[in-house]
Amino acid sequence: MLELKRIVKDYHTGDTSVRALAGVSLRFRPNEFVSILGPSGCGKTTLLNIIGGLDQYTSGDLIIGGVSTKEYTDADWDTYRNHSIGFVFQSYNLIPHQTVLSNVELALTLSGISPAERRTRAIRALRDVGLASQINKKPSQLSGGQMQRVAIARALVNDPDIILADEPTGALDTHTSVQIMEILKKISRRKLIIMVTHNPELAETYSNRIISMVDGRITNDTNPCYTFSSFESFEQKPKKEVKKRRSLFSIDEEDVAKYRLSGTGLRTTRKAKRKKSMSFLTALSLSLNNLMTKKARTFMVSFAGSIGIIGIALILSVSTGVNNYINAVQRDTLASYPIQLLAESTDLSSLITSMMKTSEEKENNRPLDKVYESTIVVDLMNSLNTADTNKNDLKAFKKHLESTEAFKEYLTAIQYQYDFNWSVLTEDADGKVIKSDAMELINALYGGSMNDSAMGSMMGMGGMGSSMMAGFNVWQEMLPGVEEDEPINSLIKDEYELIYGEWPTEYNEVVLVVNKQNEISDLALYALGLRTEKEIMEALMAASKGETLDTTQAKSWSYEELCDMSFRLFLQSECYQKQFDDTYTNISNTDSGLAFLFNNSNLGIDLKISGIIRPGENTSSAILSGTIAYTAELTKYAIEKTANSELLQAQINSPETDVLTGKPFKTESTINLTPAEKRAAVEAAMAQMDVPTKLAMFTTLISTPTEEMVEAEFEKRLNEAGGLRPFAIFALTQMQGMTPEQAQEAIAKVDDDMLRYTFYQTFKEVYVKEYAVGVQQMLQGKTPEELLIMMEQTMAALTDKEYVALYDEYLDNYSDSTYEKNLTLLGNVSIDSPSAINLYCDTFEDKDLIAELISDYNKTVEEEQQINYTDYVALLMSSVTTIVDAITYVLIAFVAISLVVSSIMIGIITYISVLERTKEIGILRAIGASKKDIRRVFNAETLIVGFVAGALGIGITLGLNVVINIILFNLTGLANLKAVLPPVAALILVGISMALTLIAGLFPSGFAAKRNPVEALRTE
């Protein structure tokens, strides 16, 4: 079974050589108790280490199971130690940070035994040595005898063939020594025990064979194995056989048949071929237990390693938060400013180029010895007049857009707009039927003559009138979904939360839109019928008097009340009702007409508020500017219903006649009459009139003052009053009943232009009536003959301009409209031919790709069908993300230096750990751990440190993010600007931390793997 042939072992130190064993030859029986005696330094332990595979012989041969070990590799020796050898050391050599049970299980883990079987066998081994009740204790909690019994249990647990005991009782008292020897004696009945001892009495008492050594030589052997037939008949196997058989110490059935031993008890059963390996989990367990014994140091090392992770994680958090905010703003911005394709639009780029060219020409051609007028307004108007007008064939492009899948990949919404109007009616709080339109109130405030100029004067915003008017729209279409069965785009549902009711599912269902504070503007409340015109006027009048209004008592309504409001939509063709003279009048312009429409169940479309929505907390700019939002299905339904209107069909079938007035449309010949031709026509017509008709026309003519007359009288009244403001004060005291002080306070904050416009309109209305009354009084008592003379004198003094006015008033029997205008007025549009197409994207990248698709389309069509548009957001925030990313990368590069430094530090700490755990390395090698296993243990330790450092860094970062977010909110007031660490980034950072610490620990772990196990076991 085991034979040593002329074993020589030399130790070399520089030029000095010491021979520890000098040609030792021994044979051992499979089950005997062999004691090796000799003085210190005689080679006993060296012999034991060579037998156990911990040390290598210089020459000779060690025969194991009939196989020479000269060709053994490191893996062969590891397997041999793990499966065939059990070590019992004088100093116990237990791993201090492992429990008793874990120490015993360790050898089994290298054999690939399952956890359940491993535990069962370890407990059985501890029970055999009388320590079943101590399995959960640490070695430091045991006595010396108990620790030695644990060492014996560890040696036995893997059922080895040989037990090697090096001074097993050397550190024990006599009583305990006897207990240990009794255990070994019992084991020797079935195994080979080789014990090194200095105690001859113990050897004599318990051993059945004593070998004495002096100076590396065998001097005596009390029971030599001379007649052991198995060893006499064993032949050394060839090298190829060594390579072939991987269970190097076991004997297969062929060997047993050939080399059957007589009466020796050598087992003939074949040992299972087992692959020795330490699992990664075992390595983790060993390393974790070791680190737990040094908690403070482990924490400090991990914290130092986490600093770099914290820095990078914080940078990523802030960067991600900023990018998320930018993306949200970008998304909202692109939702508010889509790519807009208009059927007809002004080329703003050519406009800007024209203005710049004009400015450059002035700079180049003027000497700088004078001060010149900068004709900004004139230049702007000239540029507007000369700017290119783009016409887009949106009908063809719509067809292409809907048939090209590539557009859907980058678009979040497509919205079609049409030159199509309707009227929505409701009842106000007083029961009066009104149009649900804020512009109706604005017109009422300004006497029905509101225009862009007046709006600009009122708001003090110059030429922003049209933009302001757009902001008064109460009704707005929501973005439709990209798919046909999606009435509302997900963009709307993402940006708005439904706070009551349901999203519209039918064409006649709408939603009420409130702001983030659940508020609706007072203008919108008027349009919804919740505030009356009188209430708004009283509030404005009080404000004009300088009174401070109480806004703390603002009205409120329940969700149910708002959703119960009644609205009715009427098509333009429905608003025109036939009169007795077969003409049509738009009755929606009168209060009685509005009431007639609203209460007529045969007309209109009933609208229902199905729910109430509010912008989300993180919405930076609202997509919807209106208060009532409807779906594109309502637009489609209204267009289809209009197409079937009898009035519209009648106009389509009568291209030469205005069906609304019954008059013919003007032709080229009637449109271009000169003033002289119109004068001649008037004179010819009057010659054919009878006297009463002439006198009636004359009376009407002289009863209406011209615009020049009104202006002259207005200026006269101003001069008489002492100026504009005294006139205004006088008018307010007479018309409104104010005191002069109240009137002065009311107009104090109104500029002169606005004041003049307002009072001129009022004066004109009053003066025209006064003038007509005065003329009628003057004509009373005149005979027809006198009136005819006055008429002839007046007509002779008329200018061509006044004759043109007479012609237009009395003789122009043509419609003032055109065929095309009437069709538009009555709502004649085609679903396939929109007036505008709005394309919505999520990102600027998608917008650029859409622009490329439009460019590709333009290459495939004729020039007149090409799509031209102005990208209003091309420069908005396009480079912000790039700048943020660049700053992030630079900061990460700086912080990464700390990661490298901390990794080097962890490598040094791991090296120190290797030095501290040298004995543990020796123990692991003694029970069969390979160099790879040792590397795995320390690599596992660095991975644990790296994981803790990474996790600690992420945890601290998450805590700091809370503080950072509070600071950001206090500084910016932006609730959606938050430092956020992406989960994937957190995992990657932990992985980077583990990878760096693993790399840093490769050198220390390699150093540990190369440690000589014999020297490692001697280390204290």
Secondary structure, DSSP 8 states (H G I E B T S, - for coil): -EEEEEEEEEEEETTEEEEEEEEEEEEE-SS-EEEEE--TTSSHHHHHHHHTTSS--SEEEEEETTEESTT--HHHHHHHHHHHEEEE-TT----TTS-HHHHHHHHHHTTT--HHHHHHHHHHHHHHTT-GGGTTS-GGGS-HHHHHHHHHHHHHTT--SEEEEESTTTTS-HHHHHHHHHHHHHHTTTSEEEEEES-HHHHHHH-SEEEEEETTEEEEESS--SS-HHHHH-----HHHHHH-S-TT---HHHHHHS--SSS----S----------HHHHHHHHHHHHHTTHHHHHHHHHHHHHHHHHHHHHHHHHHHHHHHHHHHHHHHHHHS-EEEESEEE-HHHHHHHHHHHHHHHHHH--TTS-----HHHHHHHHHHHS-EEE--HHHHHHHHHH-HHHHHH-SEEEEE-S--EEEEEE-TTS-EEES-HHHHHHHHTTT---HHHHHHHHT-TT-HHHHHHTT--EEE----SSTT-SS-HHHHHHEEEEEE----STTEEEEE--TTS---HHHHHHTTSS-HHHHHHHHHHHHTT-----TT-----HHHHHT--EEEEEHHHHEEE-TTS-EEEGGGSHHHHHHHHT-TTSSEEEEEEEEEEE-TT-SS-S--SSEEE-HHHHHHHHHHHHT-HHHHHHHT-TTB-TTT--BB--HHHHT--HHHHHHHHHHHHHHS-HHHHHHHHHHHHTS--HHHHHHHHHHHHHHHTSHHHHHHHHHHHHT---HHHHHHHHTTS-HHHHHHHHHHHHHHHHHHHHHHHHHHHHTT--HHHHHHHHHHHHHH--HHHHHHHIIIII--SBSS-HHHHHHHTT---TTS-SEEEEE-SSHHHHHHHHHHHHHHHTTS-GGG------TTTTTTTTHHHHHHHHHHHHHHHHHHHHHHHHHHHHHHHHHHHHHTHHHHHHHHHTT--HHHHHHHHHHHHHHHHHHHHHHHHHHHHHHHHHHHHHHHHHH--TT------HHHHHHHHHHHHHHHHHHTHHHHHHHHTS-HHHHHH--
